[in-house]
Amino acid sequence: MLALFLGLGVFGAKAQVVYISANKDIAQKIVYLTDNPAEADLIVFKTEWKSDAEPNSGIWYVTEWRSSAQLTVYFTKFKSEADYVICYTTNKNEAGLTRR
């Protein structure tokens, strides 16, 4: 499962630029947001600066423009519908893939 996520270039690109879509049909991946890090496939730190994003780190720069994104995601309310489960962190050092 995580290999497919990695195969999209999400973690291989210089900056992890993500667009959050309100339209499920245009999303490359459907994600579910949890508050419990133990449930997450990925711990994400959202940065305000594109230059802070690092490859293979879980540090995302969220853009308002789909055309500048490397990944388009849709947040679902249903965990069973998600391709991946993510959890946000306020600590940059906690970001990254989990061993779940």
C-alpha positions as CSV (number, residue, x, y, z in Angstrom):
1,M,0.0,0.0,0.0
2,L,2.7,2.5,0.9
3,A,4.7,1.5,-2.1
4,L,1.9,2.7,-4.3
5,F,1.9,6.1,-2.5
6,L,5.6,6.3,-2.9
7,G,5.2,5.4,-6.6
8,L,3.2,8.6,-7.2
9,G,6.2,10.7,-6.5
10,V,4.8,12.1,-3.4
11,F,7.9,11.4,-1.4
12,G,10.4,11.5,-4.3
13,A,9.9,15.1,-5.4
14,K,11.9,18.0,-4.1
15,A,8.9,19.6,-2.6
16,Q,5.8,17.8,-1.5
17,V,3.2,20.1,-2.9
18,V,-0.3,18.9,-2.2
19,Y,-3.7,20.2,-3.5
20,I,-6.7,19.4,-1.4
21,S,-9.7,19.0,-3.6
22,A,-13.4,19.3,-2.7
23,N,-14.1,17.0,-5.7
24,K,-13.5,13.4,-5.2
25,D,-13.4,12.7,-8.9
26,I,-10.3,14.6,-9.6
27,A,-8.3,13.3,-6.6
28,Q,-5.3,11.0,-7.1
29,K,-5.7,9.7,-3.6
30,I,-8.5,9.6,-1.1
31,V,-7.3,10.2,2.5
32,Y,-8.9,10.0,5.9
33,L,-7.8,12.3,8.7
34,T,-7.4,10.8,12.1
35,D,-6.4,12.4,15.4
36,N,-4.8,9.1,16.5
37,P,-1.2,8.7,15.2
38,A,-1.4,5.0,15.8
39,E,-4.0,4.6,13.1
40,A,-2.1,6.7,10.5
41,D,-0.1,5.5,7.5
42,L,1.6,8.9,7.4
43,I,2.2,11.6,9.9
44,V,2.0,15.0,8.1
45,F,3.5,18.3,9.1
46,K,1.9,21.2,7.0
47,T,4.4,23.9,6.3
48,E,3.6,27.4,5.3
49,W,6.8,27.6,3.1
50,K,7.3,25.6,-0.1
51,S,11.0,25.7,0.5
52,D,10.5,23.8,3.9
53,A,9.1,20.7,2.2
54,E,11.6,17.9,2.0
55,P,11.6,14.6,0.0
56,N,10.5,11.5,1.9
57,S,9.7,13.5,5.0
58,G,5.9,13.8,5.4
59,I,6.3,17.6,5.2
60,W,3.6,19.0,3.0
61,Y,3.2,22.4,1.4
62,V,-0.5,22.7,0.6
63,T,-1.2,24.8,-2.5
64,E,-4.4,26.6,-3.6
65,W,-3.6,25.8,-7.2
66,R,-4.1,22.3,-8.5
67,S,-1.8,22.9,-11.5
68,S,1.1,23.5,-9.2
69,A,0.5,20.4,-7.1
70,Q,2.4,17.1,-7.3
71,L,-0.5,15.3,-5.6
72,T,-4.2,16.0,-5.4
73,V,-6.0,14.5,-2.4
74,Y,-9.6,14.4,-1.3
75,F,-10.5,14.0,2.4
76,T,-13.2,11.5,3.1
77,K,-15.4,11.3,6.2
78,F,-15.2,7.5,6.0
79,K,-12.1,5.6,6.9
80,S,-13.2,2.6,4.9
81,E,-13.3,4.7,1.7
82,A,-9.7,6.0,2.1
83,D,-6.6,4.9,0.3
84,Y,-4.5,6.2,3.1
85,V,-5.0,7.4,6.7
86,I,-3.0,10.5,7.8
87,C,-2.6,12.4,11.0
88,Y,-1.4,16.0,11.2
89,T,1.3,16.9,13.7
90,T,2.5,20.3,14.9
91,N,6.0,18.9,15.5
92,K,8.1,18.8,12.3
93,N,10.3,16.0,13.7
94,E,7.3,13.6,14.0
95,A,6.5,13.8,10.2
96,G,6.9,10.7,8.0
97,L,5.7,7.2,7.3
98,T,4.6,5.1,10.1
99,R,5.4,1.4,10.6
100,R,1.7,0.5,10.7
